[in-house]
């Protein structure tokens, strides 16, 4: 089954240490069923010096969160919602908000 949350969506964390916080989805990892949310689930990582981090040291970065622990925030009604799918006559399948029934781009 495909993942219903996509890159660029706004998601709310519903369980874990970041419960109640929301942010923009930076990337989706479908094989692991995880998402990376901007500014949430920050971990410290020890990095060797390389081209990107010339000095190296301890950096902070976002770690993946399981997709079952986040919920999409509908851009129309601004509420956390489940996502349904609607198949239109021309064969297109669109994501819809279960609360306001609006199409999510």
C-alpha positions as CSV (number, residue, x, y, z in Angstrom):
1,X,0.0,0.0,0.0
2,X,1.3,3.4,-0.9
3,X,2.1,6.0,1.7
4,X,-0.4,8.8,2.1
5,X,2.0,11.5,3.3
6,X,4.2,13.1,0.7
7,X,7.2,15.4,0.6
8,X,6.1,19.1,1.3
9,X,3.0,18.2,3.4
10,X,2.6,19.6,6.9
11,X,2.5,16.8,9.4
12,X,1.7,16.6,13.2
13,X,3.4,14.1,15.4
14,X,0.8,12.2,17.4
15,X,3.1,10.0,19.6
16,X,6.6,9.9,21.0
17,X,8.9,12.6,22.4
18,X,7.8,15.2,19.9
19,X,4.0,14.7,20.4
20,X,2.0,17.7,19.5
21,X,4.6,19.4,17.3
22,X,4.2,19.9,13.6
23,X,6.5,20.6,10.7
24,X,7.0,20.3,6.9
25,X,7.9,16.8,5.6
26,X,11.4,16.9,4.1
27,X,11.5,13.4,2.7
28,X,9.7,10.1,2.7
29,X,11.4,6.7,3.0
30,X,8.8,4.3,1.6
31,X,10.9,1.1,2.1
32,X,11.2,1.8,5.8
33,X,7.8,3.4,6.2
34,X,9.3,6.5,7.8
35,X,9.3,10.3,7.2
36,X,11.7,13.1,8.1
37,X,10.0,16.1,9.5
38,X,11.7,19.5,9.6
39,X,12.9,20.5,13.0
40,X,11.6,17.4,14.8
41,X,13.2,14.3,16.2
42,X,16.6,16.0,16.4
43,X,19.6,13.7,17.1
44,X,23.3,14.4,17.6
45,X,25.6,12.8,15.2
46,X,29.4,12.6,15.3
47,X,30.8,13.5,11.9
48,X,34.4,13.2,10.6
49,X,35.7,16.1,8.7
50,X,34.6,16.0,5.0
51,X,33.8,18.4,2.2
52,X,30.4,19.3,3.7
53,X,31.6,19.5,7.3
54,X,35.2,20.8,7.1
55,X,35.7,20.9,10.8
56,X,33.7,17.8,11.7
57,X,32.5,17.3,15.3
58,X,29.0,16.8,16.7
59,X,26.1,18.0,14.5
60,X,22.4,18.0,15.1
61,X,20.1,16.6,12.4
62,X,16.5,15.3,11.9
63,X,16.0,11.6,12.3
64,X,13.2,9.6,10.6
65,X,9.9,9.1,12.4
66,X,7.6,6.1,11.7
67,X,4.7,7.1,9.4
68,X,2.1,5.7,11.9
69,X,3.3,8.4,14.4
70,X,2.5,11.4,12.2
71,X,-0.8,12.7,10.8
72,X,-1.3,15.0,7.9
73,X,-2.6,18.5,8.6
74,X,-5.2,19.5,5.9
75,X,-4.2,22.7,4.2
76,X,-7.8,23.8,3.8
77,X,-9.3,23.2,7.3
78,X,-5.9,23.3,9.2
79,X,-6.8,20.2,11.3
80,X,-5.0,16.9,11.6
81,X,-6.9,14.4,9.5
82,X,-6.8,11.0,8.0
83,X,-6.5,10.7,4.3
84,X,-8.9,9.1,1.9
85,X,-8.7,8.6,-1.8
86,X,-11.2,9.5,-4.5
87,X,-11.1,8.1,-8.0
88,X,-12.6,10.5,-10.6
89,X,-14.2,9.7,-13.9
90,X,-11.0,10.4,-15.9
91,X,-9.2,7.7,-13.8
92,X,-7.2,10.1,-11.6
93,X,-6.9,9.1,-8.0
94,X,-6.7,12.1,-5.6
95,X,-6.0,12.4,-1.8
96,X,-9.0,13.9,0.1
97,X,-9.4,15.1,3.7
98,X,-11.7,12.9,5.7
99,X,-13.0,16.0,7.7
100,X,-13.7,18.6,5.1
101,X,-13.8,16.3,2.0
102,X,-11.5,18.7,0.1
103,X,-8.9,17.5,-2.4
104,X,-5.3,17.7,-1.1
105,X,-2.8,18.7,-3.8
